Amino acid sequence: MADDARLDDPTTDPLAVAADAAAYLAEATGVEQHDVALVLGSGWGGAADLLGETVAEIAAADVPGFAAPAVVGHVGTIRSIRIAATGKHALVLGSRTHLYEGKGVRRVVHGVRTAAAAGCTTVVLTNGCGGLDPSWAPGTPVLISDHINLTTVSPLEGATFVDLTDLYASRLRDVAREVDPTLDEGVYVQFRGPHYETPAEVRMAGVLGGSLVGMSTTIEAIAARHVGMEVLGISLVTNLAAGVGADALSHEEVLEAGRAAGPRISRLLADIVGRI
């Protein structure tokens, strides 16, 4: 059975496919163990270039269980980088699968499971999102303090009970604020997508305690906690959420905000990773 098809087989252990992917990466990169993983969402791609020396860059579609990205703004490679500040190795996952692609939740979390199998004890999850706080102008990075998963989907199968208290590690948020004390934090609300949220849904998210809305991250964070990783989440506010601002939403707006903020947030992320 092909590697991709194995993830679709309910009798297959997805962690076994992740272990195969990690073994492939170890051989392809020459790095036996990685230390920290980064999942780079819209606007965050430039951070990889600032981390240190790229040891290897691999087409994601060549790695068991991975596929080329389906969303404009995401790169289709996996990079192994020797972090200049620490000498440790980062695994940078540029190819992210979103739940709305319809490929199944196992594929959504295959990246973080592979990172854990590759030795990573920390994962940094980034995204571009809509903001509910009008003071967060497009281009504002915000730490994720907690999440609300409105997709109705969990990456865990069977009677697998995982504590999500302090899911987005307070220790790592403190490290981020050592780099930039001005960083705000908020609760990220994931909708399924791919359509943007309605103004009424955004108001609902606010009533529930949310301050950021998007279409990724929460399911990956749950899977990362399950396999024992510490999680740092950072959102880039690319636009005011529907009904908060006056403008209609578009993916091009998301990309443009990411391009404009790219140099600043890339430097921020690289400095944070250098301290982890």
N, C-alpha and C positions, 0 to 999 in steps of 0.2 A: 504493500500500500504506500502511495506517495506521502511525503512528509506533510504537505498541506492537508490532504484528505484525513490524516490521522486525527487532526484537531476536530474534525467534524464527526468522528466516530464516538458515540457516547460510551463505548466500552473501553476507550483508550484513556489512560491517565494523562491529562494535559501537562502535569509536572514532568512526566517522562519525555514528552516532546520538548519541553523547555530545557531539560538536561541535555538532549541531543543537540539543540541549538547552541547551548553554552559550549559543548565540546567542539562543535564546528568553529565557533568564534575563537576559542583558545588556539586551535590549530591554524586558523587563517590569520590571526593577529600575532601569533607568537607570544601572547601574554597569557600566562597560566591562570592568573586570577585578577579580576578587576575589583575596585573598591567602592566606587560610587557610580550610580547611573543617572543620566539626565534624559528626560523625555521633553523634547523641545517643541512647543506649540507655536501657533502663529505669532510671528514677531521676534521669536527668541533664537532663531537659527544662528545668528552671528556669534553667540556666546562660545560656541565650540572652537572658533578660531583663536580665542583669547585665553583658553585654558592652558595651553602648552603645546608640546610637540605631538603631532598626529603620527602614531605608530603604524596604523593601518586604517584603510577605509574600504568598506565592503558594501556591495549592492545588497540591500535588505532582502530582495527577492531570492537571493542565493542561499539564504540561511533558513534552515528547517522551520516551517511554521509562519514565516514572514511573507509579506507581499509588498509590492510597490505602493506608495501612498496614493489615495484616491482624491486628496484635497489639495488644491492649489495653495502654495505657501509652506508645504511640508516637503522636506527633502527625502529622497528614497535611499538613504545610506545609513549604515551603522559605523561609527568611528571609535577607534581605541586611541585614547589620548593620554600621554604622560603629563600629569599636572605639574606645571612649573614650580608652584609654591611648595609642593609636598613630595613630589616624586612618585606619588600613587597614580593609579590608573583609573581613568573615567571611561565609561561605556556610554556613548552618546547615541541615543535612539532617535533618528530623524523621521523614521517611518512609523506613524501612529495610525492605528485602526480605530475608527469611531463606531459607536454602537449603531448609528443611523445608516451605516453602510450595509447592514443586514447580513454580515458575515458571521455573526454569533459572538457571544460574550467571551468565549475562550480566546478568540483572536484579539479582542480588545485588550486583554490582559497578558497576552503571550510575551510582550516585551518586558514587562516588569518581572514576570516569572523567570524569563531567560536571564535577566540581569542578576536575580538572586542566585540562580544556579551557577552563574559565572563568578560568584563570590561577593557581589555587591551587598553591603550592609546598609546603605543609604540610597534613597532615590529622590531626585528633585523633579517634581512634576510641574510643568509650566503650561500656560494656555493663554489665549486671547479671549476676552469675555466682555459682556456688557455690565456697566456699573449702575447701581441704584442711587449712589451718593452723588449729587450734582457737583460736589467739590472735586471729584475725581475726574479731571480732564482726560481726554484721550491721550494715551501714552503714560499713564500713571501705573506703576507696579504696586500691587497690593498682596501682602502675605495672606494665605488661606489659614484661618484659625480653626475652621470646622466646615462640615458640608451637610447638605441635604440632598439625598439622592431621590429624584422624582422619576427616574426611569422605570421603576418597579423591578429592576434587574439586579441580581447579585452575581459575582463571579464564583461564589462558593457553591459547591454541590453536596447534596446530602446533609447529614446532621453535622455540619462543620460550624462550630460556634466560635466566633472571634471577637474579642473585646476591642471596641473602637474608641475607647476613652483616650484622649490625647493622640488621636490618629495623626494629626499634623503636629509633629513633635514640638512642644514649647521650647525645648533645648535648641533645636535648629532655628526656630524663629528668633530666639535670642542672639544666635550667631549672626543671622541676617541683619538684625538691628545694630550689631557691633559695626557692620560695614556701613549701614545707612540708618541712623537713628530716626529719620523722618518717615520710615516705612509705616504705612497704616496696615491694618489687617481687617479681614471680613469673612463672612460665611458664604461659601460658594454653593450655588444651587445648580444641579445638573438636570436639564431637560433632555429628552431623547433626541430632538431635532429630526431632520435637518432644517425644518422651518424655524424661523426666529420666534421668540415668545410674543404673545399678544400683550398689549398694555395691561389687561386684566390679570394675566398670568404673572406678569412682573409685579403687580400690586400684591398678588397672593404670596409671591416669594418674599416680599418685604414683610408682610404680616407674619409669615412663618419665621422670620428672623434672618432672612438672606440679604446680602448686599452685593453679590456678584452672581451673574447668570451666564451659563454656557452649556456646552454639549460634550464635555469630556471630563477626565480627571478622577471623579469620585469612584468609579468602578476599579480603576487602576490602583487607587489608594487602598481600597479594601483588599485587593489581591496582594499588594505589597506588604501590608500588615500581616496577612495570613502567612506569608513566607518569611516573616521575621525582619523585614526592613524598616528602618526609620524613614519617615516621609516628611519632606519639605515641599509645600505647595506655594507657588507664586503665580498670580494672575496679572496679565497686562490688560488694563481697561482700554479697549480699543474704541469704545463708543458708549454713550449713555444708553441704557436699556430702553426698550420700547415704552413710550409714554412718559419717560423721564425727560428725554430731549424731544425737540420738535422735528428732527430729521427722520426720514425713512432709513431703514437699516439695509446694508448691502455687504456682501463679502469683500468687495473692493475697498470699502471703507475700513474694514478690519485689516486688510493687507496694507493699506496706506498708513494707518496708524502704527502698525508694526514696523514699517520701513522708517518712519520718522523717529520712532523711539528706539530703533534697533541699536545704535551705538551705545546709548546710555544704559539700556537694560542689559545689554550683552556684557558690558564692563562690570555692572553690578553683580550679575550672576557669576561671572568668572571669579570675582573677588570673594563672593560667598563660598563657592566651592573650594577655593584655596584655603579657607579657614575650617572647613568641615573635617 
